Amino acid sequence: MISRFSKLKGKDEILYNKIVSLPFITSRDKFQGTLDEIENSSQVTENQLEYLKSKLKDKALWAKCFLKTRFVGGVSTTSRVEGFHAKQKAYLTSNTGLQRLFHCFRLIEQIQVSNFKEEYQRHRNSGQIGNINSLNEIQEKFPEYIYKKMYSRYCKGLNYKLEKITTNSW
């Protein structure tokens, strides 16, 4: 969508931003309202509308408000999904035990940490991050903002909720 609507950015940046944010809208009502606004805009050309309509046929595969009803492991881009599938396929079968399943989750978590390291180094002139292998290490070594950002990514990516283990008194 970015390349198809790039000319619109110079004419109406607010509308352009609404178009490129369509995949990330989590409410179906808001999605439809934004879509109506785009379709009724005089700034959008016929070719752009045709392109948008062709993409809307498969909106259940890319729009977050439609993906919420399906299990996608918190990931909605093909390359990330394929990366997760490759790891899962290498370690999981229908006969996989629980211990192996959690080992696979740990590998996926390590991939997320690795991606975080690359992103952090690319966007910050921070030098080396060091050897980080878990959320706990991120929490210890980085500001709370970074920890919160990574925490939500882990939970979405693995589709589980991290909770502290409490000791029962019974």
C-alpha positions in Angstrom: 0.0 0.0 0.0 2.9 2.3 0.7 4.1 2.3 -2.9 0.7 2.5 -4.4 -0.4 5.5 -2.4 3.0 7.3 -2.1 1.9 10.1 -4.4 -1.0 10.8 -2.0 1.4 11.6 0.8 2.3 15.0 -0.8 -1.3 15.9 -1.4 -3.0 14.7 1.8 -0.6 13.2 4.4 -3.4 12.6 6.9 -5.3 10.4 4.5 -2.1 8.7 3.4 -1.4 7.8 7.0 -4.9 6.4 7.4 -4.4 4.2 4.3 -1.1 2.7 5.4 -2.4 2.2 9.0 -5.4 0.1 7.7 -3.6 -3.3 8.4 -3.1 -2.3 12.0 -6.6 -1.2 13.0 -7.9 -3.5 15.7 -11.6 -2.5 15.6 -13.8 -3.5 12.7 -16.0 -0.4 13.2 -13.0 1.9 13.0 -11.6 -0.2 10.0 -14.9 0.3 8.2 -15.1 4.0 9.1 -11.6 4.6 7.8 -12.3 2.6 4.7 -15.4 4.7 4.0 -13.4 7.9 4.4 -10.8 6.6 2.0 -13.3 5.5 -0.6 -15.2 8.8 -0.4 -12.1 11.0 -0.7 -11.6 12.9 -3.9 -7.8 12.6 -3.4 -7.8 8.9 -4.2 -7.6 8.0 -7.9 -9.6 5.3 -9.6 -6.5 3.1 -10.0 -5.8 3.4 -6.3 -9.4 2.5 -5.4 -9.3 -0.5 -7.7 -6.1 -1.7 -6.0 -7.5 -1.1 -2.6 -10.7 -3.1 -3.5 -8.6 -6.0 -4.8 -6.7 -6.1 -1.5 -9.9 -5.9 0.5 -11.0 -9.3 -0.9 -8.3 -10.9 1.3 -8.6 -8.5 4.3 -9.1 -11.5 6.6 -5.5 -12.4 5.9 -3.9 -9.0 6.6 -6.2 -6.7 8.6 -5.6 -7.0 12.4 -9.3 -6.5 13.2 -10.0 -9.7 11.2 -7.0 -11.6 12.4 -8.0 -11.2 16.0 -10.4 -14.1 15.6 -7.7 -16.5 14.4 -4.7 -17.8 16.1 -1.7 -16.3 14.4 0.8 -16.2 17.3 0.7 -12.4 17.3 2.4 -12.3 13.9 0.8 -11.0 10.8 3.7 -10.8 8.3 4.7 -13.7 6.1 8.4 -13.6 6.8 7.9 -13.8 10.5 5.3 -16.5 10.2 7.5 -18.5 8.0 10.4 -18.1 10.5 8.2 -19.4 13.3 6.9 -22.3 11.2 10.4 -23.3 10.2 11.4 -23.5 13.9 8.2 -25.3 14.9 8.5 -27.8 12.0 12.1 -28.7 13.0 11.1 -29.4 16.6 7.4 -30.3 16.8 5.4 -33.2 15.5 2.0 -34.6 16.6 3.9 -36.8 19.1 5.9 -34.0 20.6 6.0 -34.0 24.4 5.4 -31.0 26.6 9.1 -30.5 27.4 10.0 -30.3 23.7 7.1 -27.9 23.1 8.5 -25.5 25.7 12.0 -25.9 24.2 10.6 -24.8 20.9 9.0 -21.8 22.6 12.4 -20.9 24.0 14.0 -21.0 20.6 11.3 -18.7 19.3 12.0 -16.4 22.2 15.7 -16.4 21.3 14.8 -15.4 17.7 12.8 -12.5 19.1 15.8 -11.4 21.3 18.1 -11.7 18.3 15.7 -9.5 16.2 15.5 -7.0 19.0 19.3 -6.8 19.1 19.5 -6.2 15.4 16.7 -3.6 15.5 18.3 -1.8 18.6 21.7 -1.6 16.9 20.2 -0.4 13.6 18.2 2.4 15.2 20.4 3.4 18.0 24.1 4.2 17.9 24.5 2.2 21.0 27.4 -0.1 20.2 27.2 -3.7 21.4 24.3 -4.9 23.5 26.0 -7.9 24.9 24.8 -11.4 25.5 21.0 -11.2 26.2 19.1 -14.5 26.3 15.8 -13.8 28.2 13.2 -11.2 29.2 14.7 -11.1 32.7 18.0 -9.9 31.2 16.3 -7.3 29.2 14.5 -6.1 32.3 17.8 -5.9 34.2 19.9 -4.2 31.5 17.5 -1.8 29.7 14.9 0.9 30.5 11.4 -0.2 31.4 10.1 1.1 28.0 12.3 -1.5 26.2 11.3 -4.3 28.5 7.6 -3.5 28.1 7.9 -3.4 24.3 9.7 -6.8 24.2 7.4 -8.3 26.8 4.3 -7.7 24.7 6.1 -9.0 21.6 7.1 -12.3 23.4 3.6 -12.8 24.6 2.1 -12.2 21.2 4.7 -14.2 19.4 4.3 -17.2 21.6 0.6 -16.6 22.6 1.1 -17.2 26.2 1.0 -15.0 29.3 4.1 -14.7 31.4 3.3 -14.7 35.1 5.4 -15.0 38.2 5.2 -18.4 39.9 3.6 -18.0 43.3 4.2 -20.4 46.1 0.9 -21.9 47.4 0.7 -22.3 51.1 -1.4 -25.4 50.9 
